[in-house]
Protein backbone atom coordinates (compact mmCIF):
# COMPACT_ATOMS: atom_id res chain seq x y z
CA UNK A 1 0.00 0.00 0.00
CA UNK A 2 1.37 3.38 -1.01
CA UNK A 3 2.05 5.46 2.12
CA UNK A 4 1.32 8.64 0.15
CA UNK A 5 -2.27 7.41 -0.15
CA UNK A 6 -2.39 7.06 3.63
CA UNK A 7 -0.95 10.56 4.14
CA UNK A 8 -3.62 12.00 1.86
CA UNK A 9 -6.35 10.08 3.71
CA UNK A 10 -5.23 11.29 7.14
CA UNK A 11 -4.82 14.86 5.88
CA UNK A 12 -8.37 14.96 4.50
CA UNK A 13 -9.78 13.61 7.77
CA UNK A 14 -7.93 16.19 9.83
CA UNK A 15 -8.46 19.17 7.52
CA UNK A 16 -12.05 18.38 6.56
CA UNK A 17 -11.55 19.45 2.92
CA UNK A 18 -9.61 18.06 -0.02
CA UNK A 19 -8.30 21.54 -0.85
CA UNK A 20 -6.94 22.14 2.65
CA UNK A 21 -5.39 18.68 2.65
CA UNK A 22 -3.66 19.51 -0.63
CA UNK A 23 -2.32 22.76 0.83
CA UNK A 24 -0.95 20.85 3.79
CA UNK A 25 0.69 18.18 1.61
CA UNK A 26 1.94 20.62 -1.02
CA UNK A 27 -0.06 19.03 -3.84
CA UNK A 28 -3.17 19.97 -5.79
CA UNK A 29 -6.73 19.17 -4.74
CA UNK A 30 -7.00 16.96 -7.82
CA UNK A 31 -3.94 14.98 -6.75
CA UNK A 32 -5.47 14.43 -3.32
CA UNK A 33 -8.70 13.20 -4.93
CA UNK A 34 -6.78 10.76 -7.11
CA UNK A 35 -4.91 9.35 -4.12
CA UNK A 36 -8.10 8.89 -2.13
CA UNK A 37 -9.80 7.24 -5.11
CA UNK A 38 -6.86 4.86 -5.54
CA UNK A 39 -6.92 3.99 -1.84
CA UNK A 40 -10.67 3.35 -1.93
CA UNK A 41 -10.22 1.10 -4.97
CA UNK A 42 -7.47 -0.84 -3.20
CA UNK A 43 -9.54 -1.27 -0.03
CA UNK A 44 -12.85 -1.83 -1.78
CA UNK A 45 -14.69 0.63 0.48
CA UNK A 46 -15.80 4.26 0.43
CA UNK A 47 -13.78 6.28 2.94
CA UNK A 48 -15.48 9.68 2.72
CA UNK A 49 -18.88 11.26 2.37
CA UNK A 50 -18.38 14.10 -0.14
CA UNK A 51 -20.38 17.09 1.12
CA UNK A 52 -20.84 20.66 -0.16
CA UNK A 53 -18.89 21.87 2.87
CA UNK A 54 -16.07 19.35 2.60
CA UNK A 55 -15.56 15.68 3.41
CA UNK A 56 -16.44 13.51 6.39
CA UNK A 57 -15.13 9.97 6.97
CA UNK A 58 -17.60 7.14 6.58
CA UNK A 59 -17.88 4.41 9.21
CA UNK A 60 -15.23 2.47 7.26
CA UNK A 61 -13.09 5.61 7.14
CA UNK A 62 -13.30 6.06 10.90
CA UNK A 63 -12.39 2.41 11.43
CA UNK A 64 -9.43 2.69 9.06
CA UNK A 65 -8.08 5.98 10.50
CA UNK A 66 -6.15 4.71 13.58
CA UNK A 67 -4.52 1.97 11.49
CA UNK A 68 -3.46 4.46 8.81
CA UNK A 69 -1.95 6.70 11.46
CA UNK A 70 -0.14 3.75 13.04
CA UNK A 71 1.42 2.79 9.69
CA UNK A 72 2.62 6.35 9.05
CA UNK A 73 4.06 6.59 12.56
CA UNK A 74 5.88 3.28 12.08
CA UNK A 75 7.35 4.55 8.81
CA UNK A 76 8.60 7.74 10.48
CA UNK A 77 10.16 5.77 13.32
CA UNK A 78 11.83 3.37 10.88
CA UNK A 79 13.34 6.24 8.90
CA UNK A 80 14.44 8.06 12.06
CA UNK A 81 16.20 4.93 13.35
CA UNK A 82 18.79 5.09 10.56
CA UNK A 83 19.05 8.86 10.09
CA UNK A 84 21.99 9.77 12.24
CA UNK A 85 22.52 13.47 11.40
CA UNK A 86 20.73 15.70 13.89
CA UNK A 87 17.49 17.07 12.55
CA UNK A 88 16.07 20.47 13.54
CA UNK A 89 13.90 20.84 16.60
CA UNK A 90 10.35 21.32 15.28
CA UNK A 91 8.14 23.62 17.38
CA UNK A 92 4.57 24.81 16.79
CA UNK A 93 3.91 28.45 17.77
CA UNK A 94 0.29 28.74 16.45
CA UNK A 95 1.08 32.01 14.61
CA UNK A 96 4.38 33.74 13.93
CA UNK A 97 3.11 37.13 15.17
CA UNK A 98 2.05 36.07 18.65
CA UNK A 99 3.82 35.80 22.01
CA UNK A 100 4.78 32.15 21.61
CA UNK A 101 6.82 32.97 18.51
CA UNK A 102 8.63 35.75 20.38
CA UNK A 103 9.46 33.36 23.21
CA UNK A 104 10.80 30.80 20.76
CA UNK A 105 12.82 33.54 19.03
CA UNK A 106 14.39 34.44 22.38
CA UNK A 107 15.29 30.76 22.88
CA UNK A 108 16.85 30.70 19.41
CA UNK A 109 18.93 33.78 20.20
CA UNK A 110 20.26 31.99 23.27
CA UNK A 111 20.92 28.70 21.41
CA UNK A 112 21.88 29.59 17.85
CA UNK A 113 23.84 26.36 17.52
CA UNK A 114 20.58 24.37 17.67
CA UNK A 115 18.79 23.89 14.30
CA UNK A 116 15.16 24.97 14.59
CA UNK A 117 12.03 24.64 12.44
CA UNK A 118 8.87 26.63 13.17
CA UNK A 119 5.37 25.32 12.51
CA UNK A 120 2.08 27.22 12.73
CA UNK A 121 -0.68 24.67 13.23
CA UNK A 122 -4.32 25.52 13.78
CA UNK A 123 -4.75 25.02 17.50
CA UNK A 124 -4.07 22.71 20.42
CA UNK A 125 -6.04 19.77 18.99
CA UNK A 126 -3.93 19.78 15.83
CA UNK A 127 -0.77 20.18 17.90
CA UNK A 128 -1.64 17.19 20.10
CA UNK A 129 -2.11 15.00 17.03
CA UNK A 130 1.17 16.24 15.52
CA UNK A 131 3.01 15.49 18.78
CA UNK A 132 1.61 11.97 18.89
CA UNK A 133 2.48 11.40 15.22
CA UNK A 134 6.02 12.71 15.69
CA UNK A 135 5.51 15.56 13.22
CA UNK A 136 6.62 18.15 15.78
CA UNK A 137 8.70 18.02 18.96
CA UNK A 138 6.89 20.65 21.02
CA UNK A 139 3.99 23.07 20.79
CA UNK A 140 2.95 26.29 22.48
CA UNK A 141 -0.75 26.53 23.19
CA UNK A 142 -3.60 26.70 25.66
CA UNK A 143 -4.82 23.16 26.37
CA UNK A 144 -8.24 23.48 27.99
CA UNK A 145 -7.80 20.24 29.91
CA UNK A 146 -4.73 18.35 31.12
CA UNK A 147 -2.98 16.93 28.06
CA UNK A 148 -2.57 13.58 29.80
CA UNK A 149 -6.32 13.16 29.41
CA UNK A 150 -5.76 13.19 25.64
CA UNK A 151 -2.83 10.78 25.90
CA UNK A 152 -0.80 9.68 28.92
CA UNK A 153 2.42 10.11 26.91
CA UNK A 154 1.95 13.88 26.69
CA UNK A 155 2.85 16.49 29.26
CA UNK A 156 2.79 20.29 29.53
CA UNK A 157 4.26 23.10 31.58
CA UNK A 158 2.79 26.64 31.90
CA UNK A 159 5.19 29.23 30.50
CA UNK A 160 3.41 32.56 30.09
CA UNK A 161 0.35 34.48 31.21
CA UNK A 162 -0.03 37.00 28.40
CA UNK A 163 -1.90 40.19 29.31
CA UNK A 164 -4.62 41.29 26.91
CA UNK A 165 -4.85 44.80 25.49
CA UNK A 166 -7.46 46.47 23.28
CA UNK A 167 -6.77 48.19 19.97
CA UNK A 168 -8.99 51.13 18.98
CA UNK A 169 -9.00 53.88 16.37
CA UNK A 170 -8.24 57.50 17.25
CA UNK A 171 -11.96 58.43 17.08
CA UNK A 172 -12.94 55.78 19.61
CA UNK A 173 -14.02 57.10 23.04
CA UNK A 174 -11.36 54.92 24.70
CA UNK A 175 -8.49 56.08 22.47
CA UNK A 176 -7.03 58.53 25.00
CA UNK A 177 -7.42 56.28 28.04
CA UNK A 178 -4.22 55.28 29.84
CA UNK A 179 -5.92 51.99 30.73
CA UNK A 180 -9.41 50.50 30.69
CA UNK A 181 -11.28 48.00 32.85
CA UNK A 182 -13.46 45.19 31.51
CA UNK A 183 -16.48 47.24 32.63
CA UNK A 184 -15.35 50.08 30.34
CA UNK A 185 -15.62 47.71 27.37
CA UNK A 186 -19.25 46.67 27.95
CA UNK A 187 -20.85 49.37 25.72
CA UNK A 188 -18.71 48.44 22.71
CA UNK A 189 -18.42 45.57 20.26
CA UNK A 190 -15.20 43.57 20.59
CA UNK A 191 -14.62 42.28 17.06
CA UNK A 192 -12.45 39.17 16.87
CA UNK A 193 -12.97 37.71 13.37
CA UNK A 194 -11.53 34.34 12.56
CA UNK A 195 -12.44 32.51 15.77
CA UNK A 196 -12.63 28.83 14.84
CA UNK A 197 -15.52 26.84 16.31
CA UNK A 198 -14.20 24.50 18.98
CA UNK A 199 -10.82 26.25 19.22
CA UNK A 200 -9.17 27.02 22.52
CA UNK A 201 -9.09 30.76 21.78
CA UNK A 202 -12.79 30.62 20.91
CA UNK A 203 -13.48 29.08 24.33
CA UNK A 204 -11.26 31.71 25.95
CA UNK A 205 -13.16 34.63 24.42
CA UNK A 206 -16.55 33.03 25.10
CA UNK A 207 -15.69 32.66 28.79
CA UNK A 208 -14.22 36.17 28.92
CA UNK A 209 -17.41 37.62 27.41
CA UNK A 210 -19.59 35.72 29.86
CA UNK A 211 -17.51 36.74 32.86
CA UNK A 212 -17.74 40.49 32.19
CA UNK A 213 -20.86 40.90 30.04
CA UNK A 214 -18.86 41.78 26.92
CA UNK A 215 -20.06 41.57 23.34
CA UNK A 216 -17.49 39.54 21.39
CA UNK A 217 -18.32 39.33 17.68
CA UNK A 218 -16.49 36.43 15.95
CA UNK A 219 -18.12 36.88 12.55
CA UNK A 220 -16.06 37.33 9.42
CA UNK A 221 -15.04 37.31 6.79
CA UNK A 222 -11.53 37.19 8.21
CA UNK A 223 -9.23 38.91 5.70
CA UNK A 224 -6.31 38.96 8.12
CA UNK A 225 -4.83 41.37 10.62
CA UNK A 226 -4.20 44.18 8.11
CA UNK A 227 -7.88 44.34 7.13
CA UNK A 228 -8.91 44.19 10.79
CA UNK A 229 -6.66 47.15 11.66
CA UNK A 230 -8.03 49.13 8.71
CA UNK A 231 -11.59 48.52 9.94
CA UNK A 232 -10.72 49.60 13.48
CA UNK A 233 -9.02 52.77 12.24
CA UNK A 234 -12.24 53.94 10.62
CA UNK A 235 -14.64 53.01 13.42
CA UNK A 236 -15.67 55.03 16.51
CA UNK A 237 -17.26 51.97 18.15
CA UNK A 238 -15.28 48.81 17.29
CA UNK A 239 -12.34 47.45 19.24
CA UNK A 240 -10.37 44.22 19.23
CA UNK A 241 -8.20 42.30 21.67
CA UNK A 242 -4.53 41.52 21.20
CA UNK A 243 -2.00 39.89 23.47
CA UNK A 244 0.70 42.17 24.82
CA UNK A 245 3.33 40.03 23.11
CA UNK A 246 1.63 40.18 19.70
CA UNK A 247 3.55 42.13 17.05
CA UNK A 248 1.44 44.66 15.14
CA UNK A 249 2.92 46.80 12.38
CA UNK A 250 1.43 50.07 11.17
CA UNK A 251 -0.46 51.24 14.26
CA UNK A 252 0.94 54.77 14.09
CA UNK A 253 0.24 55.18 10.39
CA UNK A 254 -3.35 54.06 10.93
CA UNK A 255 -3.69 56.23 14.06
CA UNK A 256 -4.55 53.26 16.23
CA UNK A 257 -4.00 52.94 19.97
CA UNK A 258 -3.10 49.94 22.15
CA UNK A 259 -4.68 50.31 25.58
CA UNK A 260 -3.95 48.01 28.57
CA UNK A 261 -6.85 46.29 30.34
CA UNK A 262 -6.71 46.38 34.15
CA UNK A 263 -8.72 45.60 37.30
CA UNK A 264 -8.55 42.76 36.45
CA UNK A 265 -6.24 42.09 33.52
CA UNK A 266 -7.44 39.16 31.37
CA UNK A 267 -4.49 36.89 30.59
CA UNK A 268 -4.10 34.17 27.98
CA UNK A 269 -2.44 31.08 29.51
CA UNK A 270 0.32 29.70 27.26
CA UNK A 271 1.82 26.28 27.98
CA UNK A 272 4.52 24.22 26.28
CA UNK A 273 3.39 20.72 25.29
CA UNK A 274 5.58 17.75 24.36
CA UNK A 275 5.72 13.95 24.11
CA UNK A 276 7.49 12.39 27.09
CA UNK A 277 9.04 9.75 24.84
CA UNK A 278 10.69 12.33 22.58
CA UNK A 279 14.48 12.11 22.90
CA UNK A 280 15.49 15.07 20.74
CA UNK A 281 18.38 16.73 22.64
CA UNK A 282 17.08 20.19 21.81
CA UNK A 283 13.74 19.49 23.47
CA UNK A 284 15.27 19.24 26.94
CA UNK A 285 17.00 22.57 26.40
CA UNK A 286 13.78 24.23 25.24
CA UNK A 287 11.84 22.93 28.24
CA UNK A 288 14.57 24.10 30.61
CA UNK A 289 14.67 27.53 28.95
CA UNK A 290 10.95 28.28 28.99
CA UNK A 291 10.59 26.94 32.52
CA UNK A 292 13.44 29.12 33.74
CA UNK A 293 12.00 32.21 32.05
CA UNK A 294 8.35 31.62 32.92
CA UNK A 295 6.67 34.73 34.29
CA UNK A 296 5.04 34.85 37.70
CA UNK A 297 1.35 35.48 38.20
CA UNK A 298 0.27 39.05 39.00
CA UNK A 299 -2.19 39.66 41.81
CA UNK A 300 -5.08 41.10 39.80
CA UNK A 301 -5.69 38.96 36.73
CA UNK A 302 -8.56 37.03 35.19
CA UNK A 303 -7.82 33.46 34.08
CA UNK A 304 -10.21 31.12 32.27
CA UNK A 305 -11.38 28.24 34.43
CA UNK A 306 -9.99 25.78 31.88
CA UNK A 307 -6.40 26.97 32.31
CA UNK A 308 -4.67 23.75 33.42
CA UNK A 309 -1.89 23.38 35.92
CA UNK A 310 -0.87 27.01 36.42
CA UNK A 311 0.94 27.24 39.72
CA UNK A 312 0.58 30.28 42.01
CA UNK A 313 2.52 33.17 40.48
CA UNK A 314 3.44 36.69 41.61
CA UNK A 315 4.43 39.11 38.80
CA UNK A 316 3.00 40.15 35.45
CA UNK A 317 4.09 39.00 32.02
CA UNK A 318 4.74 41.61 29.37
CA UNK A 319 4.86 38.87 26.77
CA UNK A 320 7.96 37.47 25.11
CA UNK A 321 10.28 40.19 23.93
CA UNK A 322 8.84 42.58 26.53
CA UNK A 323 10.15 43.65 29.89
CA UNK A 324 8.93 40.84 32.10
CA UNK A 325 8.69 37.11 31.80
CA UNK A 326 10.93 36.94 28.76
CA UNK A 327 14.55 37.04 27.64
N, C-alpha and C positions, 0 to 999 in steps of 0.2 A: 504494500500500500504506500502510495506516494505521501511522504510527510507534508509536502506543500498543500495537498488537499486537506489534511488535518488542520494545518495552520489557518487556512481559509475558513474552514468550518468553525473553529473556535473564535476567530475574529468576528465572523458574522453574528454568532451568538452573543458575544460580549458587546459589540457595537450596535446591534439591532438593525443595521442597514448594510446592504451590499456595498454602497458607495463609501460609507465610513470605514468598512473593513478594508476596502481597496486603498483608501488613504493611509490607513495604518500599516498595510503590508507593502505599500509603494508600488501597487499595480492598479490596473484599471478595474472599474466595476464589471466590465464584460469578462475580464480574466477571472475575477472572483466567481462570477456566475458559472463559467466553464468548469472551474475546479470543483464547485459544489455539485454540478450536474454529473461530472465524472465520478465523484465519490458516491453519489446516490446510485448511479448505475452499478458501481462495484459492489455496493452493499445490498442493492435490491430493495431499498426503502426510500421514502420521502423524508428528508431531514428538516425541512422548513415549510411553514405556511407563508406564502408570499402575500403580503398585505399592502394596501395603499400607503401605509405609514412605515413600512419596513418589512422585517422578517422575524418570525417567531419560531423557535424549534418545535417540531412535532413531538409526540410522546416518544417515538423512536429516536429523535434528535436529542431529547433530554436524557434518554438512557445511554446513548452513545457518548455524550459529552465528557463524563469523567474518564472514560477509557481513552478518548482522544487526547485529553490533557495529560494523562499518565504516559502515553507513548511519547508525546513531545517533550515532557520532562525527562524521560529516560534518554532520549536522544541528546538533549542538552548536557546531561550528566556524563554520558559516554564521550562526547566531544571534549568536555572540560577535563576529563581524566587524563587525556593525552596532550593537552595544550599547556605546555609548561611556561611560556612567556606570560608575565603578569598582565592581566587585562585591566582596563580602567575600572574604578569604583563607579557603579551606576546608581544615581540618586534621583528620586522624583521630588520636585519642588512645587508641584501643582501649576505654577505660573511663574515665568521668569521675571515678573515685575514685583512680586510680593515679598514679604519678610523672609520667608523660608529661603528664597534664592539669595537674598543678601547674607543670611547666616551661612549658607554653603559657600558663598564667595569669600567670606571672611576665613572660613576653614581652608579654602584653597590658597589664599594668600599666606596662611601659616604653614601650609604643607605643599608647596609647589612641586616637590619631587614626586607627588602621588598623582598618577593619571586619573582623570575624572571625566565622567560623562553625565550630562544633565538630561533628565526626562521631565516632561510636563504632562502627566496623566490627568484623568478627568475626575479625580476625587478619591476618597479613602477606599471605597469598594474596589475600584480598579487597581489601586496600589496594593491592596491585600492580595488580590489574585496574582499580580505581577511578582510580588515577593514569594508567594508559594510556588510559582512557576519558575523562579530563578531568573526572571527577566530583569529585575533590578535588585540592588543590594540593600537599599534603605529608602524610606519615603518620609517626607514631612507631611503632616496632615492633622486633622481633628477627628480621631475615631470616637464615635458617639457612645461606644460601649467598649469594655476591655477587649483588646485584640485577641486575647487567648480564648474568648468565647467563639471567635471565628475559626481559630485553629490554635491548638496548644503549642505549636512550634513557633508562634509569633510572640513578640514582646514589644513594649513601647516605653519611652521615657519622656515626660513633659520637658520642653525646652524653652518655651517662650509664651508669655501672656501679652499679646499685642494689643495695645490700646487703640480704640476706634476714634476716628475724627470724622467730621462732616465737611463736605466740599460744597460751597455755594457761590453763586454769581455775585457781582458787586452790587446789584440792585436788590438782593435778598435782604430782608429785615435783620438777618443774623450776621450779615457780612462784616460788620464792624465789632462784633462781640469778641472779647478776649478768650472766652470759653462759654460753652452752653451746657445745660443740664438736659437729661432725657425729657424732662417736663417741658423745656423750651421747644422741643421738636414736635410736640403733639399736634399743633395746628397745621403742620406742613406735611407734604407727601415726600417720603423717602424713597426715591426711585433707584432700584437695584436690578436693572435688566440682566437677563442671562442666568438667573437662578435656575438650576436644574432640579426637577422634581426628584425627591429622594436623596438629594445631596446633603452633605454635612453642613455646608454653608447655608443651604436653604433652611435646614432645621434650626441653625443658629439664629438667622434673622426672624424666623417665625416665633421662636421663643422670646427673642428680644422685643419684638412688637407686642406680644402678649403681656410681657412683664411691665411695660411702660405705657401701653395704650397708643403705640405708634402706628402710623399707616405706612407699611412697606409695600411698594408696588413692584412686583417682579416681572411685569409684562414687558414684552419686547416690541419690535424686533431689537435684538442685541447686535449693533453694528460695531461694537468694540469701544474701548475706553476713549478714543478720540471723539467719536460721535457723542458719547455720553457727556464729555466735558463741554462740547459745543452747545448741547442742549441746556446744560446747567448755566452756562454763561449768559444765555438769553432769557432766563426765567427768573421772575421775582418770587417764585413759590417753591420750586423744586430744590431738593438737596439729595446728596448721596453719601454713603458711608465709604471710608477707605481705612485700611489699617495704617498705623503710624509708620510702619516700615515699608509701605508700598511706594514705589517710585512713580511719580507723575511728572510729565514734561509738558511745559507750555502753560502753566497756571497763570503766570504773570501776563503773558501775551493775551490770554483770554480774560484777564481781570477776574480771576477766581480766587477764593479764599479757602484755606484749610483751617478749621476751627476745632480745638480740642473739646471733647465731651467729658464732663466731670460730675461728681456727686450723684451717682457713682459713675465711674468710667467703665463702659462695656469693654471687655477684652476677649480677643479670639484666642483659644487655647491650642497652640501648636505642640505637637509631639513628634518624636522621631520613632518610626516603626522599622523593625527588621526581623529577619528569620534567625532563630537561635542556632540553627545548624549551619549558617553561612560562615565560612572560614576565610573570607577575603581579608587580608591583613589590613587593608585600609579601613574596613568597617570598624574595627576596634578603635582606631584612631579617631574616626568621626564621632563615635559614641562618646569617647572620653572628652573630646573637644566640646561638643554641644552640652554635655552634662556639666563640665567645668564652667562654661559661660552662660549657663541658664540663669535667667533673671529671677529675682525674688518677687513675691506677690505683694502689691501695695495694699494699704489698709482699706481703701474705699473703691472697690471694683465690683462689677457685675459679671458673674460667670454663668454660662448655661449649665443646667443641672446635669446634662450628659457629659460634661468634661470629666474624663476618667483619670484617676490616679494623681491629680495635682496635689502635691504636698503643701503644707502651710508655707507661705512665702512672705517677704517683708518689704520689697522695693519694686518700683515700677519699671516696666520695660519700654524703652523708646523704640524697640524694633531693631533688627539687625542693621548695622551700619550707623545706628544712632548713638546716643550718649550713655545708655544704660542697657545692660543685659546683652551686650554684643562685644565684638572685638575678636 
